[in-house]
Amino acid sequence: MSAPACITPFDVVDGQFEAYNAQDVDAFCAFFADDAVLADFNGEITTRGLDAIRARHVDLFARFPQNRAHLVGRHVLGQRVIDHEHVERAPGGESFDVAAIYTIADAKIVRVDFVK
């Protein structure tokens, strides 16, 4: 069954972005398909499946409890959403920019490619 038409790729990515910043692993994972993957851009898959995505983020949020992503820009191209994000592990701590390219199917994230 497909998701309702009112759930746009923008809505999916925006919801997971808010859950990421709230460090709410359950809400965050609700936006991903069971077989979703995370990958380096034009490279290898680094995380495969929802259980692995959950474990990765439980660890990330435990190691960096003040971690936050700040949206620099967002573009929606059909079923893909491209975010430019500035991530800070802690105020005044490590920070970096990343482009996250989300692929959406049936109102779930099925793939994220990261460009660093």
C-alpha positions as CSV (number, residue, x, y, z in Angstrom):
1,M,0.0,0.0,0.0
2,S,1.3,3.5,-0.9
3,A,1.4,6.3,1.5
4,P,-1.1,9.1,1.3
5,A,-0.4,11.7,-1.4
6,C,-0.2,14.5,1.2
7,I,3.0,13.1,2.6
8,T,5.6,14.7,0.4
9,P,9.3,13.9,0.1
10,F,9.9,17.3,1.8
11,D,7.6,16.3,4.7
12,V,9.5,13.0,5.2
13,V,12.9,14.6,5.2
14,D,11.8,17.5,7.4
15,G,10.3,15.1,9.9
16,Q,13.4,13.0,10.2
17,F,15.5,16.1,10.4
18,E,13.5,17.3,13.4
19,A,13.7,13.9,15.1
20,Y,17.5,13.8,14.5
21,N,17.9,17.2,16.3
22,A,15.6,16.0,19.1
23,Q,17.7,12.9,19.3
24,D,14.5,10.8,19.3
25,V,15.7,7.6,17.8
26,D,12.2,6.0,17.5
27,A,10.8,9.0,15.7
28,F,13.9,9.3,13.5
29,C,13.7,5.6,12.5
30,A,10.0,5.9,11.7
31,F,10.9,7.8,8.6
32,F,13.1,5.0,7.2
33,A,12.2,1.9,5.2
34,D,13.2,-1.4,6.7
35,D,15.7,-2.0,4.0
36,A,17.1,1.6,3.8
37,V,20.8,2.2,3.3
38,L,23.2,5.0,4.1
39,A,26.2,5.5,1.8
40,D,29.1,7.6,0.9
41,F,28.4,9.6,-2.3
42,N,29.3,7.4,-5.3
43,G,30.8,5.0,-2.9
44,E,30.2,2.1,-0.6
45,I,27.1,1.5,1.5
46,T,28.1,2.2,5.1
47,T,24.9,1.2,6.9
48,R,22.4,-1.3,5.7
49,G,18.9,-1.8,7.1
50,L,16.8,-0.1,9.7
51,D,18.3,-2.1,12.7
52,A,21.8,-0.9,11.7
53,I,20.6,2.7,11.2
54,R,19.0,2.6,14.6
55,A,22.2,1.2,16.2
56,R,24.3,3.8,14.5
57,H,22.2,6.7,15.8
58,V,21.8,5.3,19.3
59,D,25.6,5.3,19.5
60,L,25.9,8.7,17.8
61,F,23.4,10.4,20.2
62,A,25.1,8.7,23.2
63,R,28.5,10.0,22.2
64,F,27.4,13.5,21.2
65,P,24.3,14.4,23.3
66,Q,24.5,18.0,22.1
67,N,24.8,17.1,18.4
68,R,22.6,19.3,16.1
69,A,22.3,19.8,12.4
70,H,21.5,23.2,11.0
71,L,19.8,23.4,7.7
72,V,21.7,25.6,5.3
73,G,19.5,24.8,2.2
74,R,17.1,22.3,0.9
75,H,16.1,21.3,-2.7
76,V,13.4,18.9,-3.7
77,L,13.7,17.2,-7.1
78,G,10.9,14.7,-7.5
79,Q,11.5,11.8,-5.0
80,R,14.9,13.2,-3.9
81,V,15.6,15.8,-1.4
82,I,19.1,17.4,-1.2
83,D,20.0,19.1,2.1
84,H,23.0,21.2,2.8
85,E,23.5,20.8,6.6
86,H,26.0,22.2,9.0
87,V,26.5,19.7,11.9
88,E,27.9,20.7,15.3
89,R,28.8,17.8,17.7
90,A,28.7,20.3,20.6
91,P,28.6,24.1,21.0
92,G,32.1,25.3,20.2
93,G,33.2,21.7,19.3
94,E,33.7,19.7,16.1
95,S,31.6,20.9,13.2
96,F,31.4,20.1,9.5
97,D,29.2,20.6,6.4
98,V,27.6,17.8,4.6
99,A,25.2,17.3,1.7
100,A,22.7,14.6,2.3
101,I,20.8,13.3,-0.7
102,Y,17.7,11.5,0.4
103,T,15.8,9.1,-1.9
104,I,12.1,8.6,-0.9
105,A,9.7,5.8,-1.9
106,D,6.2,5.3,-0.4
107,A,6.8,8.1,2.1
108,K,9.9,6.5,3.6
109,I,13.6,7.2,3.2
110,V,15.1,4.3,1.3
111,R,18.6,5.7,0.7
112,V,20.8,8.6,1.9
113,D,24.0,9.5,0.1
114,F,26.4,11.7,2.0
115,V,28.8,14.2,0.4
116,K,31.4,15.5,2.8
